[in-house]
Amino acid sequence: MAPASSKFRALGIMSGTSLDGLDLCISVFELKDSGWTYTIEKAITVSYTAEVEQMLRNSHKLSANDIAKLNAWYGQWIAKRVNELLDNERSPIDVIGSHGHTVFHNPSQGYSTQIGSGAHIAALTGIPCVCDFRSGNIARGGQGAPLVPIGDELLFADFDICLNIGGIANISYATPKGRMAYDICPANMALNYLANKFNKPFDRDGEMGKNGNVSSALLNHFNNLDFYKESGAKSLGREWFEHTFAPSFELYEISTTDILRTVYEHISLKISESFSVRPNGKVLVTGGGAKNQFLINLIEQKCSCKVVIPNQTLIDFKEALIFGFLAVLYLNKTSSALSSATGARENSIAGCLYY
């Protein structure tokens, strides 16, 4: 059945790998003759308490029973945050798109698990909720990621490349064969991990990293990891970082500051290399890494692209915005998980709907 309207008010919800909080973004999407448009009306980040952060951070260590319990609890917690946000809202929300928190991501073994029960969100807010965006794509042989490229294609077509620097850096760009996208390398996941060694949550503007020296041996090791030899659709998760990337920090007897500086060099190098598909293109950069001036400077030094840093709201909430858009596309019965970006056998409608 076709939707009754071409205009939707949606709430997108995102919890990223950095675990700094829950992003909630209310947006209006409208399908016009020229294509989809968006307007962000309100966007906030609800910071996690230390207790909630630790529960989510350690969720992969839980028993099956405790993960199921946390899934229900976290869905209820999200619903409470939604109700608080909407307490003074007069205009109704048509649909919620909630990514959830990723516990496991193993597409090669046929699964990816996000918790934050969409059933509880829908029941406790009274708003239809689309969630579990990755499973259908993985069942079709895809990576289940990235899912943001459909938003890049339909909402940000003015840019040659869309780059997100979150816990993991990822890229998307248009080709004659469809939108291509993949995870480039670890980003804030690695930088924050090392900043924590200095009792800092993150390295603001790269102030700590810029004081170090690049280790050519460690950089060479990073650059030759097997992941970078893969081509086509590929994705990274916590598991790869913990089992492959982070153990590399112990290979050489160098200071943490030098390791941090070397990680910056690696990230900027891999990102700039990814721009070779559009060597003089215009690049939209979002995610927390867009605010790291040292990292951005390193990327600009290594490429000839025009790097565009948008307004603060779009930097922080582009992913939440697009998960709201994915929910709208679900209501429109529009394919949103792209085979060209994920490696699946076919395009598919991402998500499951709870009323």
Backbone hydrogen bonds in HBPLUS format (Angstrom, degrees):
<---DONOR---> <-ACCEPTOR-->    atom                        ^
c    i                          cat <-CA-CA->   ^        H-A-AA   ^      H-
h    n   atom  resd res      DA  || num        DHA   H-A  angle D-A-AA Bond
n    s   type  num  typ     dist DA aas  dist angle  dist       angle   num
A0031-LEU N   A0006-SER O   2.83 MM  25  5.24 159.9  1.87 151.0 157.9     1
A0008-PHE N   A0029-PHE O   2.81 MM  21  5.26 163.7  1.83 157.6 163.3     2
A0029-PHE N   A0008-PHE O   2.82 MM  21  5.26 160.7  1.85 156.2 162.2     3
A0094-ASP N   A0009-ARG O   2.74 MM  85  5.44 150.5  1.83 151.8 162.0     4
A0010-ALA N   A0027-SER O   2.85 MM  17  5.49 157.3  1.90 165.0 169.5     5
A0027-SER N   A0010-ALA O   2.90 MM  17  5.49 164.7  1.92 161.0 166.2     6
A0011-LEU N   A0095-VAL O   3.04 MM  84  6.50 155.8  2.10 152.2 159.7     7
A0097-GLY N   A0011-LEU O   2.89 MM  86  6.25 161.2  1.93 152.5 156.1     8
A0012-GLY N   A0025-CYS O   2.89 MM  13  5.14 163.9  1.92 147.4 146.4     9
A0025-CYS N   A0012-GLY O   2.92 MM  13  5.14 156.1  1.98 150.2 156.6    10
A0013-ILE N   A0097-GLY O   2.82 MM  84  6.09 156.2  1.88 164.2 161.3    11
A0099-HIS N   A0013-ILE O   3.01 MM  86  6.20 173.6  2.02 156.8 156.1    12
A0014-MET N   A0023-ASP O   2.97 MM   9  5.11 156.6  2.03 141.0 147.8    13
A0023-ASP N   A0014-MET O   2.88 MM   9  5.11 168.3  1.90 163.1 159.3    14
A0019-LEU N   A0016-GLY O   3.19 MM   3  5.75 158.0  2.24 113.5 119.5    15
A0022-LEU N   A0046-VAL O   2.86 MM  24  5.05 159.6  1.90 139.7 141.5    16
A0046-VAL N   A0022-LEU O   2.83 MM  24  5.05 163.6  1.86 147.1 147.0    17
A0024-LEU N   A0044-ILE O   2.90 MM  20  5.49 166.1  1.92 169.0 171.7    18
A0044-ILE N   A0024-LEU O   2.96 MM  20  5.49 155.6  2.02 154.7 162.2    19
A0026-ILE N   A0042-LYS O   2.75 MM  16  5.18 163.2  1.78 165.0 169.2    20
A0041-GLU N   A0026-ILE O   2.81 MM  15  5.57 155.3  1.87 147.9 156.0    21
A0042-LYS N   A0026-ILE O   3.34 MM  16  5.18 162.7  2.37 135.3 137.7    22
A0028-VAL N   A0039-THR O   2.87 MM  11  5.21 156.8  1.92 146.3 153.2    23
A0039-THR N   A0028-VAL O   2.94 MM  11  5.21 135.0  2.15 140.8 153.0    24
A0030-GLU N   A0037-THR O   3.10 MM   7  5.36 156.6  2.16 136.2 142.5    25
A0037-THR N   A0030-GLU O   2.92 MM   7  5.36 146.5  2.03 144.3 155.2    26
A0032-LYS N   A0035-GLY O   2.94 MM   3  5.08 169.4  1.95 133.6 133.9    27
A0035-GLY N   A0032-LYS O   2.96 MM   3  5.08 157.6  2.01 106.7 114.1    28
A0053-GLU N   A0049-THR O   2.93 MM   4  6.13 171.3  1.94 161.1 163.8    29
A0054-GLN N   A0050-ALA O   3.04 MM   4  6.14 159.4  2.08 142.5 147.8    30
A0055-MET N   A0051-GLU O   3.03 MM   4  6.27 154.2  2.10 145.4 152.7    31
A0056-LEU N   A0052-VAL O   3.02 MM   4  6.29 164.0  2.04 156.8 159.9    32
A0057-ARG N   A0053-GLU O   2.79 MM   4  5.92 163.2  1.82 153.0 158.8    33
A0058-ASN N   A0054-GLN O   2.98 MM   4  5.94 150.9  2.07 144.4 150.1    34
A0059-SER N   A0056-LEU O   3.21 MM   3  5.02 165.6  2.23 103.6 107.3    35
A0061-LYS N   A0058-ASN O   2.98 MM   3  5.61 162.6  2.01 120.6 126.3    36
A0062-LEU N   A0059-SER O   3.17 MM   3  5.44 168.0  2.18 112.6 116.3    37
A0067-ILE N   A0063-SER O   2.91 MM   4  6.18 150.6  2.00 154.0 162.5    38
A0068-ALA N   A0064-ALA O   3.06 MM   4  6.28 158.9  2.11 147.4 152.6    39
A0069-LYS N   A0065-ASN O   3.02 MM   4  6.27 151.2  2.10 142.5 150.8    40
A0070-LEU N   A0066-ASP O   2.86 MM   4  6.04 155.6  1.92 142.9 149.4    41
A0071-ASN N   A0067-ILE O   2.81 MM   4  5.99 152.6  1.88 148.3 156.1    42
A0072-ALA N   A0068-ALA O   3.21 MM   4  6.48 158.9  2.26 144.8 148.4    43
A0073-TRP N   A0069-LYS O   2.99 MM   4  6.24 165.1  2.01 148.8 153.5    44
A0074-TYR N   A0070-LEU O   2.74 MM   4  5.78 167.1  1.76 153.4 157.2    45
A0075-GLY N   A0071-ASN O   3.08 MM   4  6.16 150.8  2.17 139.2 147.0    46
A0117-SER N   A0071-ASN O   3.06 MM  46  5.51 168.5  2.07 132.7 136.4    47
A0076-GLN N   A0072-ALA O   3.08 MM   4  6.36 153.3  2.15 147.2 153.9    48
A0077-TRP N   A0073-TRP O   2.87 MM   4  6.18 151.6  1.95 147.0 156.0    49
A0078-ILE N   A0074-TYR O   2.86 MM   4  6.10 159.8  1.90 149.8 154.3    50
A0079-ALA N   A0075-GLY O   3.01 MM   4  6.20 159.4  2.05 143.0 148.8    51
A0080-LYS N   A0076-GLN O   3.03 MM   4  6.32 150.5  2.12 146.1 153.2    52
A0081-ARG N   A0077-TRP O   3.18 MM   4  6.52 154.5  2.24 145.9 152.4    53
A0081-ARG N   A0078-ILE O   3.02 MM   3  5.12 114.1  2.47  97.5 113.4    54
A0082-VAL N   A0078-ILE O   2.91 MM   4  6.25 151.4  1.99 152.6 161.6    55
A0083-ASN N   A0079-ALA O   2.92 MM   4  6.18 163.6  1.95 150.8 154.7    56
A0084-GLU N   A0080-LYS O   2.97 MM   4  6.19 150.1  2.06 144.8 153.0    57
A0085-LEU N   A0081-ARG O   3.01 MM   4  6.22 155.6  2.08 142.9 149.3    58
A0086-LEU N   A0082-VAL O   2.92 MM   4  6.16 154.5  1.99 153.4 160.5    59
A0087-ASP N   A0084-GLU O   3.40 MM   3  5.19 161.6  2.44  98.2 103.3    60
A0089-GLU N   A0086-LEU O   3.05 MM   3  4.92 163.4  2.08 106.0 111.1    61
A0096-ILE N   A0128-PRO O   2.86 MM  32  6.18 153.5  1.93 155.0 163.8    62
A0130-VAL N   A0096-ILE O   2.77 MM  34  6.09 170.2  1.78 162.7 162.8    63
A0098-SER N   A0130-VAL O   2.97 MM  32  6.32 160.4  2.01 168.8 175.0    64
A0101-HIS N   A0115-ILE O   2.92 MM  14  5.26 155.9  1.98 147.7 151.6    65
A0115-ILE N   A0101-HIS O   2.84 MM  14  5.26 158.0  1.89 145.0 143.8    66
A0103-VAL N   A0113-THR O   2.78 MM  10  5.57 167.0  1.79 161.0 165.4    67
A0113-THR N   A0104-PHE O   2.77 MM   9  5.06 158.3  1.82 137.6 144.9    68
A0106-ASN N   A0111-TYR O   2.92 MM   5  5.46 147.4  2.03 147.8 158.4    69
A0109-GLN N   A0106-ASN O   2.92 MM   3  5.49 149.5  2.02 116.0 125.1    70
A0111-TYR N   A0106-ASN O   3.27 MM   5  5.46 173.9  2.28 126.4 124.7    71
A0110-GLY N   A0107-PRO O   2.93 MM   3  4.72 159.5  1.97  99.8 105.9    72
A0121-ILE N   A0117-SER O   3.13 MM   4  6.48 157.2  2.19 144.7 151.4    73
A0122-ALA N   A0118-GLY O   2.95 MM   4  6.11 166.6  1.97 150.5 153.0    74
A0123-ALA N   A0119-ALA O   2.97 MM   4  6.08 161.9  2.00 144.2 150.0    75
A0124-LEU N   A0120-HIS O   2.87 MM   4  5.86 162.0  1.91 151.3 155.3    76
A0125-THR N   A0121-ILE O   3.05 MM   4  5.95 136.2  2.25 141.4 151.1    77
A0126-GLY N   A0122-ALA O   2.86 MM   4  5.41 141.6  2.00 139.8 148.2    78
A0129-CYS N   A0354-TYR O   2.80 MM 225  5.22 161.0  1.84 153.1 159.3    79
A0354-TYR N   A0129-CYS O   2.83 MM 225  5.22 158.4  1.88 144.8 152.1    80
A0131-CYS N   A0352-CYS O   2.90 MM 221  5.40 155.2  1.96 148.5 154.6    81
A0352-CYS N   A0131-CYS O   2.74 MM 221  5.40 142.3  1.88 147.7 158.5    82
A0138-ILE N   A0134-ARG O   3.12 MM   4  6.38 162.4  2.16 157.6 163.1    83
A0139-ALA N   A0135-SER O   2.89 MM   4  6.11 153.9  1.96 152.2 159.6    84
A0140-ARG N   A0137-ASN O   3.02 MM   3  5.13 139.6  2.18  98.5 110.5    85
A0142-GLY N   A0137-ASN O   2.94 MM   5  5.23 155.6  2.00 141.4 137.5    86
A0141-GLY N   A0138-ILE O   2.91 MM   3  5.03 152.8  1.99 114.3 114.5    87
A0345-ARG N   A0140-ARG O   2.90 MM 205  5.70 162.1  1.93 154.3 157.8    88
A0143-GLN N   A0342-THR O   2.91 MM 199  5.14 143.2  2.04 127.7 138.7    89
A0151-GLY N   A0148-VAL O   2.81 MM   3  5.42 131.5  2.05 122.2 134.9    90
A0152-ASP N   A0148-VAL O   3.14 MM   4  6.50 152.0  2.22 145.1 153.5    91
A0153-GLU N   A0149-PRO O   2.81 MM   4  6.02 155.1  1.87 150.3 156.7    92
A0154-LEU N   A0150-ILE O   3.03 MM   4  6.16 156.3  2.09 142.3 147.7    93
A0155-LEU N   A0151-GLY O   2.76 MM   4  5.40 150.4  1.85 145.4 152.0    94
A0156-PHE N   A0152-ASP O   3.11 MM   4  4.80 142.9  2.26 114.3 123.6    95
A0159-PHE N   A0156-PHE O   3.24 MM   3  6.11 171.8  2.24 124.0 126.2    96
A0160-ASP N   A0282-LYS O   2.94 MM 122  5.25 130.5  2.19 136.9 151.8    97
A0161-ILE N   A0282-LYS O   3.21 MM 121  6.40 156.8  2.27 151.7 149.9    98
A0284-LEU N   A0161-ILE O   2.95 MM 123  6.35 162.1  1.98 160.8 160.8    99
A0162-CYS N   A0172-SER O   2.98 MM  10  5.34 165.6  2.00 156.5 160.2   100
A0172-SER N   A0162-CYS O   2.97 MM  10  5.34 136.8  2.16 144.5 155.6   101
A0163-LEU N   A0284-LEU O   2.80 MM 121  5.95 177.9  1.80 171.6 172.3   102
A0286-THR N   A0163-LEU O   2.98 MM 123  6.45 157.0  2.03 157.2 164.6   103
A0164-ASN N   A0170-ASN O   2.95 MM   6  5.41 167.7  1.97 157.5 161.6   104
A0170-ASN N   A0164-ASN O   2.94 MM   6  5.41 154.8  2.01 149.3 157.6   105
A0165-ILE N   A0286-THR O   2.83 MM 121  6.23 169.3  1.84 154.5 153.6   106
A0289-GLY N   A0165-ILE O   2.88 MM 124  4.85 168.3  1.90 159.1 155.1   107
A0166-GLY N   A0168-ILE O   3.39 MM   2  5.02 156.7  2.45 118.9 116.4   108
A0188-ASN N   A0166-GLY O   2.90 MM  22  5.68 153.0  1.98 156.4 147.8   109
A0187-ALA N   A0167-GLY O   2.87 MM  20  5.27 164.5  1.89 139.0 135.5   110
A0189-MET N   A0167-GLY O   3.04 MM  22  4.25 161.5  2.07 111.6 112.1   111
A0169-ALA N   A0185-CYS O   2.90 MM  16  5.57 162.1  1.93 172.1 177.8   112
A0184-ILE N   A0169-ALA O   2.66 MM  15  5.43 160.4  1.70 146.3 152.9   113
A0171-ILE N   A0182-TYR O   3.10 MM  11  5.82 161.5  2.14 160.9 163.3   114
A0182-TYR N   A0171-ILE O   3.17 MM  11  5.82 147.1  2.28 148.4 156.6   115
A0173-TYR N   A0180-MET O   2.93 MM   7  5.50 150.6  2.01 153.1 160.8   116
A0180-MET N   A0173-TYR O   2.86 MM   7  5.50 161.9  1.89 174.1 167.9   117
A0178-GLY N   A0175-THR O   3.00 MM   3  5.18 166.7  2.01 114.0 117.0   118
A0183-ASP N   A0234-LYS O   3.09 MM  51  6.18 173.5  2.10 154.3 156.2   119
A0190-ALA N   A0187-ALA O   2.96 MM   3  5.57 129.8  2.22 115.6 126.4   120
A0191-LEU N   A0187-ALA O   3.02 MM   4  6.31 167.8  2.04 153.6 157.5   121
A0192-ASN N   A0188-ASN O   2.77 MM   4  5.53 165.2  1.79 142.0 147.0   122
A0193-TYR N   A0189-MET O   3.32 MM   4  6.14 148.2  2.43 124.1 132.8   123
A0194-LEU N   A0190-ALA O   3.12 MM   4  6.38 156.3  2.18 148.9 153.7   124
A0195-ALA N   A0191-LEU O   2.89 MM   4  6.12 151.9  1.97 144.9 153.9   125
A0196-ASN N   A0192-ASN O   2.91 MM   4  6.07 145.8  2.03 146.8 154.5   126
A0197-LYS N   A0194-LEU O   3.01 MM   3  5.29 143.6  2.14 103.1 113.7   127
A0198-PHE N   A0195-ALA O   2.90 MM   3  5.41 152.0  1.98 111.8 120.6   128
A0200-LYS N   A0195-ALA O   3.10 MM   5  5.23 158.5  2.15 132.8 132.9   129
A0199-ASN N   A0196-ASN O   2.93 MM   3  4.66 157.0  1.98 106.4 107.5   130
A0206-GLY N   A0203-ASP O   3.06 MM   3  5.16 169.2  2.07 121.7 121.1   131
A0207-GLU N   A0204-ARG O   3.09 MM   3  6.08 169.5  2.10 131.8 133.3   132
A0210-LYS N   A0206-GLY O   2.95 MM   4  5.92 162.3  1.98 160.7 162.8   133
A0211-ASN N   A0208-MET O   3.23 MM   3  5.67 154.2  2.30 109.9 117.3   134
A0212-GLY N   A0209-GLY O   3.08 MM   3  5.60 168.1  2.09 118.4 122.0   135
A0219-LEU N   A0215-SER O   2.88 MM   4  6.02 164.6  1.91 156.0 161.2   136
A0220-ASN N   A0216-SER O   2.95 MM   4  5.95 156.2  2.00 138.5 144.9   137
A0221-HIS N   A0217-ALA O   3.03 MM   4  6.27 149.2  2.13 141.1 149.7   138
A0222-PHE N   A0218-LEU O   2.92 MM   4  6.25 165.4  1.94 156.8 159.1   139
A0223-ASN N   A0219-LEU O   2.94 MM   4  6.14 171.9  1.95 155.2 157.3   140
A0224-ASN N   A0220-ASN O   3.21 MM   4  6.26 127.7  2.50 136.7 147.8   141
A0224-ASN N   A0221-HIS O   3.21 MM   3  5.37 143.3  2.35 101.5 111.8   142
A0225-LEU N   A0222-PHE O   3.17 MM   3  5.60 164.8  2.19 121.5 120.4   143
A0228-TYR N   A0225-LEU O   3.10 MM   3  5.94 141.2  2.25 123.8 130.7   144
A0229-LYS N   A0226-ASP O   2.91 MM   3  5.30 157.8  1.96 114.4 121.9   145
A0230-GLU N   A0227-PHE O   3.18 MM   3  5.53 159.0  2.22 108.0 114.4   146
A0241-PHE N   A0237-GLY O   3.31 MM   4  6.67 164.5  2.33 153.1 157.3   147
A0242-GLU N   A0238-ARG O   2.90 MM   4  6.11 167.8  1.91 162.0 164.8   148
A0243-HIS N   A0239-GLU O   2.90 MM   4  5.95 158.2  1.95 151.5 157.7   149
A0244-THR N   A0240-TRP O   2.83 MM   4  5.38 149.1  1.93 142.5 148.8   150
A0245-PHE N   A0240-TRP O   3.28 MM   5  6.71 156.0  2.34 143.1 150.2   151
A0246-ALA N   A0241-PHE O   2.81 MM   5  5.79 174.1  1.82 162.8 164.9   152
A0248-SER N   A0245-PHE O   2.98 MM   3  5.53 146.5  2.09 115.0 125.0   153
A0249-PHE N   A0246-ALA O   3.00 MM   3  5.67 159.9  2.04 121.3 126.7   154
A0250-GLU N   A0247-PRO O   3.19 MM   3  5.83 161.1  2.23 115.1 120.0   155
A0251-LEU N   A0248-SER O   3.11 MM   3  5.33 169.9  2.12 113.8 116.5   156
A0254-ILE N   A0252-TYR O   2.96 MM   2  5.72 127.7  2.24 108.0  92.5   157
A0259-ILE N   A0255-SER O   2.94 MM   4  6.31 151.0  2.02 147.1 156.1   158
A0260-LEU N   A0256-THR O   2.86 MM   4  6.07 160.2  1.90 148.7 153.9   159
A0261-ARG N   A0257-THR O   2.97 MM   4  6.22 159.2  2.01 144.8 150.3   160
A0262-THR N   A0258-ASP O   2.93 MM   4  6.08 152.3  2.01 143.0 150.5   161
A0263-VAL N   A0259-ILE O   2.89 MM   4  6.18 149.8  1.98 149.9 158.3   162
A0264-TYR N   A0260-LEU O   3.02 MM   4  6.36 155.3  2.08 149.8 156.2   163
A0265-GLU N   A0261-ARG O   3.06 MM   4  6.37 154.3  2.13 142.4 149.2   164
A0266-HIS N   A0262-THR O   2.92 MM   4  6.18 156.6  1.97 147.1 153.5   165
A0267-ILE N   A0263-VAL O   2.89 MM   4  6.11 170.3  1.90 157.6 159.2   166
A0268-SER N   A0264-TYR O   2.97 MM   4  6.12 174.9  1.98 155.5 157.2   167
A0269-LEU N   A0265-GLU O   2.95 MM   4  6.00 151.2  2.03 143.3 151.7   168
A0270-LYS N   A0266-HIS O   2.94 MM   4  6.14 168.7  1.95 157.5 159.7   169
A0271-ILE N   A0267-ILE O   2.94 MM   4  6.10 161.1  1.98 153.9 159.5   170
A0272-SER N   A0268-SER O   2.98 MM   4  6.00 164.0  2.00 141.3 146.4   171
A0273-GLU N   A0269-LEU O   2.93 MM   4  6.08 153.1  2.00 146.7 154.5   172
A0274-SER N   A0270-LYS O   3.12 MM   4  6.29 142.8  2.26 136.9 146.0   173
A0274-SER N   A0271-ILE O   3.04 MM   3  5.14 123.1  2.38  96.8 111.4   174
A0275-PHE N   A0272-SER O   3.12 MM   3  5.31 146.1  2.24 101.3 111.1   175
A0276-SER N   A0273-GLU O   3.15 MM   3  5.69 164.9  2.17 117.1 119.9   176
A0278-ARG N   A0275-PHE O   2.91 MM   3  5.54 152.6  1.98 120.8 128.1   177
A0281-GLY N   A0278-ARG O   2.96 MM   3  5.02 165.6  1.98 123.6 121.9   178
A0306-LYS N   A0281-GLY O   2.89 MM  25  6.21 163.5  1.91 157.6 163.1   179
A0283-VAL N   A0306-LYS O   2.84 MM  23  6.01 172.3  1.85 159.4 161.2   180
A0308-VAL N   A0283-VAL O   2.74 MM  25  5.74 165.6  1.76 170.1 170.6   181
A0285-VAL N   A0308-VAL O   3.05 MM  23  6.10 163.7  2.08 170.8 166.1   182
A0287-GLY N   A0315-ILE O   2.90 MM  28  5.20 156.9  1.95 129.8 135.4   183
A0290-ALA N   A0287-GLY O   2.94 MM   3  5.69 158.3  1.98 123.7 130.2   184
A0291-LYS N   A0288-GLY O   3.08 MM   3  5.76 163.0  2.11 118.0 123.2   185
A0292-ASN N   A0289-GLY O   3.09 MM   3  5.13 162.6  2.12 105.4 110.8   186
A0296-ILE N   A0292-ASN O   3.00 MM   4  6.31 166.5  2.02 160.3 164.5   187
A0297-ASN N   A0293-GLN O   2.87 MM   4  6.01 158.8  1.92 148.1 154.2   188
A0298-LEU N   A0294-PHE O   3.03 MM   4  6.29 156.0  2.09 147.8 153.9   189
A0299-ILE N   A0295-LEU O   3.02 MM   4  6.33 157.9  2.07 151.8 157.6   190
A0300-GLU N   A0296-ILE O   2.92 MM   4  6.18 165.2  1.95 154.9 158.6   191
A0301-GLN N   A0297-ASN O   2.97 MM   4  6.16 147.5  2.07 145.9 154.6   192
A0302-LYS N   A0299-ILE O   3.04 MM   3  5.27 138.4  2.22 102.2 114.0   193
A0315-ILE N   A0311-ASN O   3.04 MM   4  6.32 159.8  2.08 155.7 162.2   194
A0316-ASP N   A0312-GLN O   3.04 MM   4  6.22 163.2  2.07 152.4 155.5   195
A0317-PHE N   A0313-THR O   2.87 MM   4  5.82 147.3  1.97 148.1 157.6   196
A0318-LYS N   A0314-LEU O   3.12 MM   4  5.06 127.7  2.41 139.1 135.4   197
A0321-LEU N   A0317-PHE O   2.79 MM   4  5.93 162.1  1.82 157.3 163.0   198
A0322-ILE N   A0318-LYS O   2.98 MM   4  6.20 157.5  2.03 147.1 152.1   199
A0323-PHE N   A0319-GLU O   2.98 MM   4  6.27 147.1  2.09 146.3 155.2   200
A0324-GLY N   A0320-ALA O   3.11 MM   4  6.39 146.0  2.23 146.8 155.2   201
A0325-PHE N   A0321-LEU O   3.06 MM   4  6.41 146.6  2.18 139.0 149.0   202
A0326-LEU N   A0322-ILE O   2.74 MM   4  6.06 147.6  1.85 146.6 155.4   203
A0327-ALA N   A0323-PHE O   3.25 MM   4  6.40 147.1  2.36 132.6 139.8   204
A0328-VAL N   A0324-GLY O   3.15 MM   4  6.53 147.7  2.26 140.5 149.3   205
A0328-VAL N   A0325-PHE O   3.04 MM   3  4.94 114.7  2.48  92.5 108.5   206
A0329-LEU N   A0325-PHE O   2.86 MM   4  6.21 157.6  1.91 154.4 160.5   207
A0330-TYR N   A0326-LEU O   2.94 MM   4  6.18 143.9  2.07 139.8 149.7   208
A0331-LEU N   A0327-ALA O   3.13 MM   4  6.49 156.7  2.18 145.8 150.3   209
A0332-ASN N   A0328-VAL O   3.02 MM   4  6.33 138.6  2.20 141.2 153.4   210
A0334-THR N   A0329-LEU O   2.88 MM   5  5.07 176.8  1.88 153.2 152.9   211
A0333-LYS N   A0330-TYR O   2.94 MM   3  5.01 161.2  1.98 109.0 113.8   212
A0336-SER N   A0348-SER O   2.94 MM  12  6.19 148.0  2.04 136.3 138.0   213
A0337-ALA N   A0348-SER O   2.97 MM  11  5.33 169.5  1.98 167.7 166.1   214
A0348-SER N   A0337-ALA O   3.14 MM  11  5.33 148.4  2.24 138.9 147.8   215
A0341-ALA N   A0338-LEU O   3.15 MM   3  5.37 137.8  2.34 101.1 112.2   216
A0342-THR N   A0338-LEU O   2.98 MM   4  6.14 148.3  2.09 150.9 160.5   217
A0343-GLY N   A0339-SER O   2.81 MM   4  5.05 147.5  1.91 138.1 141.7   218
